[in-house]
Amino acid sequence: MIAGALLVWLGVIACFVLGGCGKSEAVVEIALHPTKPNILYIATNDYIYKSRDEGKTWQNISAGMTHSRVIALAIDPLFPANIVAGTKGDAVFKSYDGGQRWVSRRTGLDDVTISSVVHQLVFAPGSSNHVFAATSLGVFNSEDGGETWLKRMEGMKEVLMVVTLDCDPQQPQTLYAGTSGGVYKSIDGARSWSRVNNGLVASDVLKSSRALGVTRIKVDPHQPDTVYAATLNGLYKTIDGGQSWNRIGETLSDQMLSDLILDPIHPHVVYVTNRDGVFRSEDGGMTWESRNEGLSNVNIRALAMSAGDSNVLYVGTNGKGLFRSLDSGLSWETVPLVVEESVLVSC
């Protein structure tokens, strides 16, 4: 052998975290390409990763990001190479090339730093320009695809923290916001808001911190006057555009709900997650069944559904990584995060 250190580049498959051969950690966000089911993105506590082969292999695509944790991802519905990422403490970043490079886009978000959190980012249906951000300092709106932002809190005097947003798919100017003090509604693209808490938050606790704790809000794509609100204290539903709410899902084993999605193909199909895993309803939330077969961890952090096939679901867990179901949650398989990279070896 030649004396000394010989440095050689070896192309290898490096085994990375979640369900692979190394440690396990959280998958906190999942974003699926709107037209190409083979492309998906996840955010962990440390990095953003992308797969181009339905999760067989992954690439770290965090170039340009700071060390702030990414907890929100949204893909431009018309030009999917454009992606926006919300962080815990460093506002918003944007990629123009499918995540290969990220740049900070914080104009108008100067206050959304350090201790603040971007909880969710939402593109208005069918638009590349209109993006909404739910943050710990309120609602922000961008009309240029996330380049610049304006605060939109008129009418939200009672609350500060906004955790979740959703748009009416048929009337994108209509939005609902889940906040630390219940639900608010806008009919003018977030320029003004009105409180719609009837049946949702008791008046004597409205002013308390995190009076309800809405974690996810979703407008029914089949019946836009029907809206679901997942909270830290159960599931609520309105069928009259927020004028009144009723509590549903009281048979769920755990009422501290972490996520919620609605099936865009099959009416009345609802999924929620809590500390006991994934649950599915086929009757608009009246009855539920557990969908946890194959999940080695039921502490769910993120839930996503394929845009092209509503039978395909992904969940991110708090300790065992990413899982996929091809049969509406009846069974789950682990998706090991195996990162392809080159490694410098000394010999």
C-alpha positions as CSV (number, residue, x, y, z in Angstrom):
1,M,0.0,0.0,0.0
2,I,1.1,3.5,-0.6
3,A,2.0,5.2,2.7
4,G,-0.1,8.1,3.9
5,A,-3.7,9.0,3.5
6,L,-5.3,8.3,0.2
7,L,-8.6,10.3,-0.3
8,V,-10.9,8.7,-2.8
9,W,-14.5,9.6,-3.6
10,L,-16.8,6.6,-3.5
11,G,-20.4,6.9,-4.7
12,V,-22.4,5.2,-2.0
13,I,-25.9,4.9,-0.7
14,A,-25.8,6.4,2.7
15,C,-28.5,5.1,5.1
16,F,-30.3,8.0,6.7
17,V,-32.6,8.1,9.8
18,L,-36.3,7.4,9.8
19,G,-36.9,3.7,9.4
20,G,-33.5,3.1,8.0
21,C,-30.3,1.8,9.7
22,G,-29.6,4.9,11.7
23,K,-31.4,6.8,14.3
24,S,-35.0,7.8,14.0
25,E,-36.5,11.3,14.2
26,A,-39.5,13.3,13.3
27,V,-41.0,14.0,9.9
28,V,-42.8,17.3,10.6
29,E,-44.2,18.1,7.2
30,I,-45.0,16.4,3.9
31,A,-45.7,18.0,0.5
32,L,-46.7,16.0,-2.6
33,H,-46.3,17.2,-6.2
34,P,-49.7,18.1,-7.6
35,T,-49.3,16.1,-10.9
36,K,-46.3,13.8,-10.5
37,P,-46.9,11.2,-7.8
38,N,-43.2,10.1,-7.9
39,I,-42.1,13.5,-6.5
40,L,-42.5,14.2,-2.8
41,Y,-40.9,16.5,-0.2
42,I,-40.5,16.1,3.6
43,A,-39.1,18.3,6.3
44,T,-37.5,16.8,9.4
45,N,-36.2,18.6,12.5
46,D,-33.0,19.3,10.6
47,Y,-33.4,19.3,6.8
48,I,-35.7,19.3,3.7
49,Y,-35.5,16.1,1.6
50,K,-36.9,15.3,-1.9
51,S,-37.6,12.1,-3.6
52,R,-38.1,11.6,-7.4
53,D,-38.9,7.9,-7.2
54,E,-41.8,7.6,-4.8
55,G,-39.6,7.5,-1.7
56,K,-37.1,4.8,-2.9
57,T,-34.2,7.3,-2.6
58,W,-33.9,10.9,-1.3
59,Q,-31.8,14.0,-1.7
60,N,-31.0,16.6,0.9
61,I,-32.2,19.9,-0.7
62,S,-31.5,22.3,2.1
63,A,-28.9,24.5,0.2
64,G,-29.5,28.1,1.1
65,M,-31.6,27.5,4.1
66,T,-30.5,28.6,7.6
67,H,-30.5,26.3,10.6
68,S,-34.1,27.3,11.5
69,R,-36.5,24.4,11.4
70,V,-38.9,24.1,8.5
71,I,-42.4,23.3,9.6
72,A,-44.5,24.3,6.6
73,L,-44.2,23.6,2.9
74,A,-46.4,24.6,0.0
75,I,-46.1,23.8,-3.7
76,D,-47.2,26.2,-6.4
77,P,-50.2,24.4,-8.0
78,L,-49.5,25.8,-11.5
79,F,-45.7,25.8,-11.6
80,P,-44.6,23.1,-9.1
81,A,-41.0,24.0,-9.3
82,N,-41.9,27.0,-7.1
83,I,-42.0,26.0,-3.4
84,V,-42.3,28.1,-0.3
85,A,-41.1,27.0,3.1
86,G,-42.1,28.4,6.5
87,T,-39.7,28.2,9.4
88,K,-39.6,28.3,13.1
89,G,-37.8,31.6,13.7
90,D,-36.6,32.8,10.2
91,A,-39.7,33.7,8.2
92,V,-40.2,32.3,4.7
93,F,-37.9,30.8,2.1
94,K,-38.6,30.2,-1.6
95,S,-37.2,27.8,-4.2
96,Y,-37.6,28.3,-7.9
97,D,-36.1,25.0,-9.0
98,G,-37.8,22.3,-7.2
99,G,-35.9,22.8,-3.9
100,Q,-32.4,22.7,-5.3
101,R,-31.7,26.2,-3.9
102,W,-33.5,28.3,-1.4
103,V,-33.6,32.1,-0.9
104,S,-35.0,34.2,1.9
105,R,-38.2,36.0,1.1
106,R,-39.1,38.1,4.1
107,T,-40.1,41.5,2.8
108,G,-43.1,42.5,4.9
109,L,-42.3,39.7,7.4
110,D,-39.7,41.5,9.4
111,D,-41.5,40.8,12.6
112,V,-41.8,37.1,11.9
113,T,-38.3,36.2,13.3
114,I,-36.6,34.7,16.3
115,S,-39.5,33.6,18.5
116,S,-42.2,33.6,15.8
117,V,-43.4,30.6,13.8
118,V,-44.8,30.2,10.3
119,H,-47.3,27.4,11.0
120,Q,-48.8,26.9,7.5
121,L,-48.5,28.2,4.0
122,V,-51.4,27.9,1.5
123,F,-51.7,28.8,-2.2
124,A,-55.1,30.0,-3.2
125,P,-56.7,27.4,-5.5
126,G,-55.6,27.7,-9.1
127,S,-53.2,30.6,-8.4
128,S,-49.5,31.0,-8.4
129,N,-49.6,34.5,-7.1
130,H,-51.8,34.4,-4.0
131,V,-50.2,32.8,-1.0
132,F,-51.3,33.0,2.6
133,A,-49.3,32.4,5.7
134,A,-50.6,31.5,9.2
135,T,-48.1,32.7,11.8
136,S,-47.7,33.2,15.5
137,L,-48.0,36.9,14.7
138,G,-51.2,36.6,12.5
139,V,-52.2,36.2,8.9
140,F,-49.9,37.4,6.1
141,N,-50.8,37.5,2.4
142,S,-48.6,37.6,-0.7
143,E,-49.9,38.6,-4.1
144,D,-46.6,37.9,-6.0
145,G,-46.0,34.2,-5.3
146,G,-44.3,34.7,-1.9
147,E,-41.9,37.5,-2.9
148,T,-43.4,40.1,-0.6
149,W,-45.9,40.0,2.2
150,L,-48.6,42.1,3.9
151,K,-50.1,41.6,7.3
152,R,-53.9,40.9,7.1
153,M,-55.4,41.1,10.6
154,E,-58.3,43.5,10.3
155,G,-61.1,42.2,12.5
156,M,-58.9,39.8,14.5
157,K,-58.6,42.0,17.5
158,E,-59.1,39.2,20.1
159,V,-56.3,36.9,18.9
160,L,-52.7,37.0,17.7
161,M,-51.6,33.5,16.9
162,V,-53.0,32.0,13.7
163,V,-52.2,28.3,13.3
164,T,-54.1,27.2,10.2
165,L,-55.8,28.5,7.0
166,D,-57.9,27.1,4.2
167,C,-59.5,28.6,1.1
168,D,-62.9,27.7,-0.4
169,P,-62.0,25.8,-3.6
170,Q,-64.9,27.3,-5.4
171,Q,-64.6,30.8,-4.1
172,P,-60.9,31.4,-3.3
173,Q,-61.7,34.9,-1.8
174,T,-63.4,33.0,1.0
175,L,-61.0,31.8,3.7
176,Y,-61.2,30.4,7.2
177,A,-58.5,30.8,9.9
178,G,-58.0,28.6,12.9
179,T,-56.5,30.7,15.8
180,S,-55.8,30.6,19.5
181,G,-59.3,31.9,20.0
182,G,-61.4,29.9,17.6
183,V,-62.3,30.4,13.9
184,Y,-62.4,33.5,11.7
185,K,-63.8,33.9,8.2
186,S,-62.9,36.3,5.4
187,I,-64.9,36.8,2.2
188,D,-62.5,39.3,0.6
189,G,-59.2,37.4,0.3
190,A,-58.1,38.0,3.9
191,R,-58.4,41.8,3.8
192,S,-60.9,41.6,6.7
193,W,-62.1,39.0,9.1
194,S,-65.1,38.2,11.2
195,R,-65.4,35.9,14.1
196,V,-67.4,32.7,13.6
197,N,-67.3,31.0,16.9
198,N,-71.0,30.1,17.6
199,G,-70.9,26.7,19.2
200,L,-67.1,26.6,19.1
201,V,-65.7,28.6,22.0
202,A,-67.5,29.5,25.2
203,S,-67.5,33.3,25.9
204,D,-66.0,32.8,29.3
205,V,-62.8,31.2,27.9
206,L,-62.5,33.1,24.6
207,K,-59.9,35.5,26.0
208,S,-57.8,32.8,27.6
209,S,-54.6,31.8,26.0
210,R,-55.2,29.1,23.4
211,A,-58.9,29.0,24.3
212,L,-59.5,26.3,21.8
213,G,-56.3,25.6,20.0
214,V,-57.4,24.9,16.4
215,T,-54.7,22.7,14.8
216,R,-56.2,22.3,11.3
217,I,-59.1,23.7,9.3
218,K,-60.4,22.3,6.0
219,V,-63.2,23.4,3.7
220,D,-65.1,20.5,2.1
221,P,-64.3,20.5,-1.6
222,H,-67.8,18.9,-2.3
223,Q,-69.9,21.3,-0.1
224,P,-68.0,24.5,0.5
225,D,-70.4,25.6,3.3
226,T,-69.2,22.6,5.2
227,V,-66.0,23.2,7.1
228,Y,-64.2,21.0,9.6
229,A,-62.0,22.3,12.5
230,A,-59.6,19.9,14.3
231,T,-58.6,21.2,17.7
232,L,-56.8,20.3,20.8
233,N,-60.2,19.6,22.3
234,G,-62.0,17.6,19.6
235,L,-63.4,17.9,16.1
236,Y,-66.0,20.5,15.1
237,K,-68.1,20.9,11.9
238,T,-70.2,23.6,10.3
239,I,-72.6,23.1,7.4
240,D,-73.6,26.8,7.1
241,G,-70.3,28.5,6.4
242,G,-69.4,29.0,10.0
243,Q,-72.6,30.5,11.3
244,S,-72.9,27.6,13.8
245,W,-70.6,24.7,14.8
246,N,-71.3,21.2,16.2
247,R,-68.9,19.0,17.9
248,I,-68.5,15.6,16.2
249,G,-66.1,12.7,16.6
250,E,-66.7,12.3,20.3
251,T,-66.1,8.5,20.0
252,L,-62.5,9.1,19.0
253,S,-60.1,7.6,21.5
254,D,-58.2,10.9,21.9
255,Q,-59.6,14.3,21.4
256,M,-56.3,16.1,21.0
257,L,-56.2,16.2,17.2
258,S,-53.0,16.9,15.3
259,D,-54.1,16.9,11.6
260,L,-57.1,16.6,9.3
261,I,-57.6,16.0,5.6
262,L,-60.7,15.6,3.4
263,D,-60.9,13.3,0.3
264,P,-61.4,15.4,-2.8
265,I,-62.8,12.5,-4.8
266,H,-65.1,10.7,-2.4
267,P,-67.6,12.9,-0.5
268,H,-67.9,12.6,3.3
269,V,-64.5,10.9,3.7
270,V,-62.5,12.5,6.5
271,Y,-59.2,11.6,8.1
272,V,-57.9,12.8,11.4
273,T,-54.8,12.0,13.5
274,N,-54.2,12.1,17.2
275,R,-51.9,10.5,19.7
276,D,-53.5,7.1,18.9
277,G,-52.8,7.3,15.2
278,V,-54.9,7.7,12.1
279,F,-58.7,7.5,12.0
280,R,-61.1,7.5,9.0
281,S,-64.8,8.4,8.6
282,E,-67.0,7.7,5.6
283,D,-70.0,9.6,6.9
284,G,-68.7,13.1,7.4
285,G,-67.3,12.5,10.9
286,M,-70.3,10.7,12.5
287,T,-68.5,7.3,12.9
288,W,-64.8,6.4,12.8
289,E,-62.5,3.5,12.4
290,S,-58.8,3.2,13.3
291,R,-56.4,2.9,10.3
292,N,-53.1,2.0,12.0
293,E,-52.1,-1.5,10.7
294,G,-48.4,-1.5,10.0
295,L,-47.6,1.8,11.8
296,S,-44.8,1.2,14.3
297,N,-45.4,4.7,15.8
298,V,-48.8,6.3,16.1
299,N,-47.5,9.7,17.3
300,I,-48.4,11.4,14.0
301,R,-46.9,14.8,13.1
302,A,-48.1,15.1,9.4
303,L,-50.7,13.6,7.1
304,A,-50.9,14.0,3.3
305,M,-53.0,12.6,0.5
306,S,-51.9,12.2,-3.2
307,A,-53.7,14.7,-5.5
308,G,-54.1,12.1,-8.2
309,D,-55.1,9.0,-6.1
310,S,-56.9,9.6,-2.8
311,N,-56.1,6.0,-1.8
312,V,-52.5,7.0,-1.4
313,L,-51.7,8.5,2.0
314,Y,-48.4,9.5,3.8
315,V,-47.9,10.0,7.5
316,G,-44.9,11.5,9.2
317,T,-44.3,10.2,12.7
318,N,-42.5,11.7,15.7
319,G,-40.0,8.8,16.0
320,K,-40.2,6.3,13.2
321,G,-40.1,8.4,10.1
322,L,-42.3,8.2,7.1
323,F,-45.0,5.7,6.2
324,R,-47.2,5.2,3.1
325,S,-50.6,3.5,2.5
326,L,-51.9,2.5,-0.9
327,D,-55.3,1.4,0.4
328,S,-56.8,4.4,2.2
329,G,-55.0,3.6,5.4
330,L,-56.0,0.0,5.8
331,S,-52.3,-1.0,5.8
332,W,-49.1,1.0,6.0
333,E,-45.5,0.4,4.9
334,T,-42.4,2.2,6.1
335,V,-40.6,4.5,3.6
336,P,-36.9,4.4,4.6
337,L,-35.2,7.7,3.9
338,V,-32.2,6.5,2.1
339,V,-30.1,9.4,0.8
340,E,-27.9,9.1,-2.3
341,E,-24.7,11.0,-1.9
342,S,-21.0,10.8,-2.4
343,V,-18.8,10.2,0.7
344,L,-15.1,11.1,1.1
345,V,-13.3,8.1,2.5
346,S,-9.8,8.2,4.0
347,C,-7.7,5.1,3.6
